Amino acid sequence: MTTPDASTRVPRASDRRRRPAVVAAVLAAVFLGTLGNVPAAHARHASPRQTACPPDLAGEARCYTGQDANGAHYTMAVPANWNGSLVVHAHGGPGLGDSSDPSRSTDDLERWAVMVEEGYAWAGSAYRRGGYGARMAAADTENVRRLFAERFGRPGRTYLHGQSWGGNVAAKVAETYGRRPGAYDGALLTNGVLGGGSRGYDHRVDLRAVYQYYCHNHPRPTEPQYPLWQGLRPGSSMTTAGLRARLQECTGYASEPEDRTALQQRNLDDILAVTRIPERTLESHLRFATFTFRDIVTNRLGGRNPWSNRGVRYSGSHDDKALNAGVERFSADPAARRDLSYDSDLTGRVSLPVLTLHAIDDPTAFVEHEAAYRAAVRGAGRGANLVQTFTKEAEHSSLSDSEYANSISALDTWVRSGHKPTPRSIAASCGAFDATYGGGCFHDPGFRPAPYGSRVRPRPGGLGWPAMTAAQERAWSRIEGVGIAP
């Protein structure tokens, strides 16, 4: 995560006025139907444990945590002034690790306590393990909805929320489960990675290759060599601190400009210009292209390569000819790319209202992801189900609480009334929520993102959306072992 700019900083909980809230909790056993290659869960899970609520909700809600039959930890909350509706949250990341992180869903409840303060019940899963797997995460998200309904009864309305990679997960839930009447009524996707897995990380593929061309230290010539599409060789003991040290050695990114050598400055300038990645998130993008790429390739795809930079012409450096002649090139294994696409790409076939909220200067999930999603939804003939809004913010991990409260209210009104809002009407209604939360309203109702390919260099044949059609999804689902195992 990066530190919010002062102009867009979200107010601390102590600065906000909160509505009273009470009671929350979880559980019972329920099986989970299959989702692609994710098996059903039949075993019963342990009873929930009452726990202290996050500070924002202390004294206003009872909170419970538990672990479902797949091993996924979860948290639920129900406010005293419950409006009868539920927000099911899909968290971002993905984090790395072999098991479910018990603190993740509680941390997210604290982060989006505004949903409970607005009267919505809340349920979030930490997923059964770390590492990549959008369908696995979608299955665990659906499971926590079922657990909530079993314990508290079916909510009047159920809304999905996902931010960052969680936006991808929530969109996948909407496509897979949202067609069943009564499961979900709408979705709110905020700063979402909506380009999917097969194209959504191409800028990081480029970063991995371009970085090595200039820096020659990841790996060093004296270290075991491996193809860059692996991210990091299996068994490597490199740490995030070690990666930062190499990035600093090559570019001086953590130093003031006057303290960098001429070579460091030129390397940094070239890498940023070619990849179009903001300087302040260069390290986090390289970290993903190292450790998460290793997880995807080594742990999820059995060592097969889903990435390609063949046919991509890099530009913007001080010597594009030399760069294109010297950068490492590689082509994807078609089966690996299919499996990543099946797991995380979106068909755009949504049958319920979807509202998106995206910071225009999001330095992590570029706002052009929204253009990709719009093209996918329209390509599937579902454009009437989508409204996209944008804010003049420059942060990825958190937006204004006033905007979150306004957005979930706008989605709820759309669902209840059947009247589709506009970006302008949503911007106009934000002020009423800002009077309560004081986070600011930064909507730009006239903004429209440029095509995805204008920000992230498309691979040959990669300009059309959706990246995975509904027909492809159906065909691939019949292939034994397709996708990423849970």
C-alpha positions, -999 to 999 in steps of 0.1 A, spaced: 0 0 0 10 36 -5 4 65 17 -26 86 6 -19 121 -6 -28 148 19 -55 161 -4 -72 127 -6 -65 113 29 -94 94 44 -104 108 79 -95 88 110 -123 69 127 -122 94 156 -130 122 131 -162 105 119 -197 105 133 -210 70 134 -245 56 136 -252 31 163 -248 -5 154 -251 -38 172 -250 -75 168 -233 -95 144 -221 -130 139 -218 -161 121 -226 -194 112 -233 -230 107 -225 -256 82 -235 -255 46 -222 -270 15 -208 -250 -14 -217 -259 -50 -189 -262 -74 -175 -231 -91 -155 -242 -122 -128 -264 -107 -135 -255 -71 -150 -286 -53 -180 -285 -30 -175 -283 8 -194 -309 27 -177 -310 61 -191 -289 90 -171 -260 103 -164 -250 138 -188 -227 157 -181 -190 156 -164 -172 184 -174 -139 197 -146 -114 194 -139 -77 200 -151 -55 171 -127 -33 152 -122 1 170 -145 19 146 -174 -3 157 -165 -8 194 -196 -6 215 -218 -5 184 -217 -40 172 -210 -76 183 -186 -93 160 -179 -129 155 -153 -148 136 -151 -184 124 -137 -207 99 -156 -225 72 -154 -261 60 -127 -251 34 -105 -235 61 -114 -199 52 -116 -175 81 -144 -150 81 -159 -121 99 -195 -109 101 -213 -79 116 -250 -68 119 -257 -33 131 -285 -26 157 -302 -4 131 -299 -31 105 -317 -21 73 -321 -57 64 -295 -57 36 -261 -74 35 -228 -64 20 -206 -93 11 -170 -82 7 -143 -97 -14 -108 -86 -3 -79 -76 -25 -43 -88 -29 -38 -116 -33 -17 -122 -2 8 -150 -3 9 -180 20 -4 -215 23 -32 -209 47 -61 -185 54 -50 -153 73 -74 -150 103 -68 -113 106 -76 -104 70 -114 -103 71 -114 -84 105 -90 -59 91 -113 -53 61 -143 -49 84 -124 -21 101 -114 -6 68 -150 -5 55 -168 0 88 -187 27 70 -209 0 54 -220 -11 89 -223 25 100 -248 30 71 -269 2 84 -258 -27 63 -248 -61 77 -213 -72 65 -196 -105 58 -162 -111 45 -140 -142 39 -102 -143 42 -102 -171 16 -90 -206 23 -54 -199 14 -31 -171 1 -19 -170 -34 -37 -165 -67 -70 -180 -75 -100 -158 -84 -125 -187 -87 -114 -201 -54 -118 -166 -38 -152 -163 -55 -163 -196 -41 -152 -186 -6 -170 -153 -9 -202 -171 -20 -198 -195 9 -197 -167 35 -230 -153 20 -246 -187 24 -233 -190 60 -247 -156 69 -281 -164 54 -282 -197 73 -275 -180 106 -295 -148 102 -320 -156 75 -321 -144 40 -314 -106 38 -338 -84 21 -311 -75 -4 -275 -87 -8 -248 -66 -24 -213 -75 -34 -183 -52 -28 -148 -57 -39 -117 -35 -41 -85 -40 -61 -81 -77 -69 -113 -81 -48 -130 -62 -76 -120 -90 -100 -132 -115 -74 -166 -98 -68 -172 -94 -105 -165 -131 -109 -190 -139 -82 -216 -117 -99 -211 -135 -132 -212 -169 -116 -237 -167 -89 -256 -135 -97 -278 -151 -122 -295 -172 -95 -325 -152 -82 -321 -140 -47 -284 -146 -43 -272 -111 -51 -290 -79 -61 -261 -57 -71 -224 -51 -70 -201 -22 -61 -166 -25 -75 -141 0 -63 -106 6 -78 -110 -29 -93 -85 -49 -113 -112 -55 -140 -89 -63 -169 -87 -99 -156 -56 -121 -151 -46 -128 -187 -42 -91 -197 -45 -72 -164 -8 -78 -155 8 -72 -189 24 -39 -176 41 -60 -149 52 -85 -175 68 -56 -193 83 -42 -161 99 -75 -153 116 -77 -187 125 -40 -190 139 -38 -155 162 -67 -161 174 -52 -194 186 -20 -176 195 -34 -142 210 -69 -148 206 -77 -111 174 -97 -109 190 -122 -112 226 -111 -112 250 -127 -137 267 -146 -109 234 -161 -97 214 -191 -111 196 -179 -142 159 -185 -150 134 -172 -175 120 -138 -164 84 -150 -168 88 -171 -137 90 -139 -116 115 -155 -93 130 -190 -95 115 -217 -73 134 -220 -40 149 -185 -41 154 -170 -7 150 -134 -19 130 -112 4 111 -81 -2 139 -62 15 164 -78 -8 143 -68 -38 141 -32 -26 179 -31 -22 184 -42 -58 159 -17 -71 177 10 -51 211 -1 -64 199 2 -100 177 32 -99 181 51 -66 143 52 -64 143 58 -27 168 86 -28 163 123 -36 171 130 -72 202 150 -63 216 119 -45 212 95 -75 241 88 -99 236 98 -135 232 61 -144 206 55 -117 186 84 -129 187 74 -165 177 38 -156 148 51 -135 137 75 -162 138 48 -189 120 22 -168 92 46 -159 88 60 -194 86 26 -210 63 8 -186 42 39 -178 42 29 -141 41 58 -116 74 63 -97 57 60 -63 44 25 -69 74 12 -89 85 -10 -60 51 -25 -54 46 -33 -91 80 -50 -92 72 -69 -60 41 -83 -77 60 -91 -108 85 -110 -87 67 -128 -58 31 -130 -71 43 -141 -106 63 -169 -89 31 -179 -71 11 -179 -103 37 -197 -124 52 -221 -99 24 -228 -74 -7 -225 -95 3 -234 -131 28 -261 -125 57 -241 -138 40 -232 -171 42 -197 -186 10 -177 -191 29 -145 -200 41 -131 -234 59 -100 -246 64 -114 -281 55 -87 -307 55 -59 -282 75 -29 -292 88 -8 -263 91 29 -266 99 60 -246 135 52 -236 167 70 -245 174 42 -271 144 22 -281 162 3 -308 187 -11 -284 160 -19 -258 139 -38 -283 169 -57 -296 182 -66 -261 151 -72 -239 143 -108 -231 114 -122 -252 91 -150 -243 58 -166 -255 30 -180 -234 22 -217 -231 -14 -217 -246 -27 -241 -220 -13 -220 -191 -27 -188 -206 -61 -205 -210 -60 -217 -173 -52 -182 -161 -79 -167 -183 -105 -192 -172 -97 -185 -136 -98 -147 -136 -109 -131 -169 -144 -117 -170 -170 -124 -197 -190 -93 -189 -222 -114 -186 -237 -97 -155 -274 -100 -148 -276 -75 -120 -268 -38 -115 -231 -30 -112 -217 3 -100 -180 10 -102 -160 37 -84 -124 44 -95 -98 69 -86 -86 86 -119 -50 86 -107 -50 51 -91 -13 42 -93 -18 5 -89 -50 -6 -108 -49 20 -136 -82 37 -143 -81 22 -178 -92 -11 -162 -126 5 -163 -124 9 -200 -116 -28 -204 -146 -37 -182 -169 -14 -200 -159 -30 -233 -163 -65 -219 -198 -58 -205 -209 -41 -237 -194 -69 -257 -216 -93 -238 -247 -71 -245 -251 -62 -208 -242 -25 -210 -275 -15 -194 -264 -31 -162 -233 -9 -157 -227 26 -143 -191 38 -139 -180 67 -117 -146 83 -112 -130 105 -86 -101 130 -86 -81 109 -62 -47 94 -64 -48 64 -41 -55 28 -46 -61 12 -13 -87 35 1 -111 62 -11 -132 87 8 -157 72 33 -182 97 20 -179 82 -15 -182 46 -2 -214 55 17 -228 74 -12 -220 46 -37 -236 18 -17 -267 40 -12 -269 48 -49 -266 11 -58 -293 3 -32 -316 30 -46 -311 17 -82 -320 -18 -71 -350 -8 -51 -364 17 -76 -352 2 -109 -342 37 -119 -306 37 -132 -284 65 -118 -260 86 -137 -224 97 -128 -238 132 -124 -266 122 -101 -242 101 -79 -218 130 -77 -247 153 -66 -258 130 -38 -224 126 -22 -225 159 -3 -252 146 20 -229 118 31 -199 141 34 -219 160 60 -216 129 82 -182 114 73 -162 145 62 -140 125 39 -147 147 9 -164 141 -24 -141 142 -55 -163 129 -83 -156 139 -119 -189 130 -137 -175 140 -171 -144 118 -170 -141 88 -194 -111 66 -193 -90 60 -225 -89 24 -239 -69 -1 -219 -45 -6 -248 -35 31 -245 -20 25 -211 -9 -11 -212 7 -23 -245 -16 -50 -260 -2 -83 -272 -10 -93 -307 -47 -100 -309 -53 -85 -275 -74 -54 -283 -109 -71 -283 -130 -75 -252 -141 -96 -234 -108 -114 -230 -127 -146 -224 -161 -150 -240 -190 -168 -224 -187 -195 -251 -150 -200 -243 -158 -202 -206 -184 -229 -213 -161 -249 -235 -131 -246 -212 -152 -257 -182 -156 -291 -198 -119 -297 -198 -108 -317 -168 -85 -298 -145 -89 -265 -163 -80 -233 -144 -63 -229 -110 -68 -255 -83 -82 -242 -50 
